[in-house]
Amino acid sequence: MKKSVMPVTFDYYFDYNPMKQHKMNQPGKSLGVIGLGGLGHMAVKFGKAFGLKVTVLSTCISKKEEALTVLGADNFVITSYQEQMKALSKSLDFIIDTASGDHPFDPYMSLLKTAGVFVLVGFPSEVKFSPANLLIVFH
């Protein structure tokens, strides 16, 4: 019998644990992954392994082929394309934000279903969002 070894990195820890803790392992639910760096790659892989419908949310069109063909994401959205973002409104059960750079959170909050879960695993220097968006997500 041939044995295989898979290296376990911090990406595993930073994505897998929050995803399990927030019950992002429910097949058939929808997951948005913000950013497609190291953490984003692992979030997509775990999401697919959990049976989730995964949408990658990115600013870079150049990552589309990798997200869809290599990682198996179900959907890819360029966040600056308003029509694409509007089409996702209130459609995601979970969002895991893996982006490390500063970026607005409000556009992503509107993508969550009522009582949706937003988990931040990236390390922006500042987190800014409108508290009113929390009310919208929870009602």
Buried (B, 14 or more C-beta within 10 A) or exposed (E): EEEEEEEEEEBBEBBBEBBEEEEBBEEEBBBBBBBBBBBBBBBBBBBBEBEBBBBBBBBEEEBBEBBBEEBEBBBBBBBEEEEBBEEBEEBBBBBBBBBBEEBEBEBBBBBBBEEBBBBBBBEBEEEEBEEEBEEBBEE
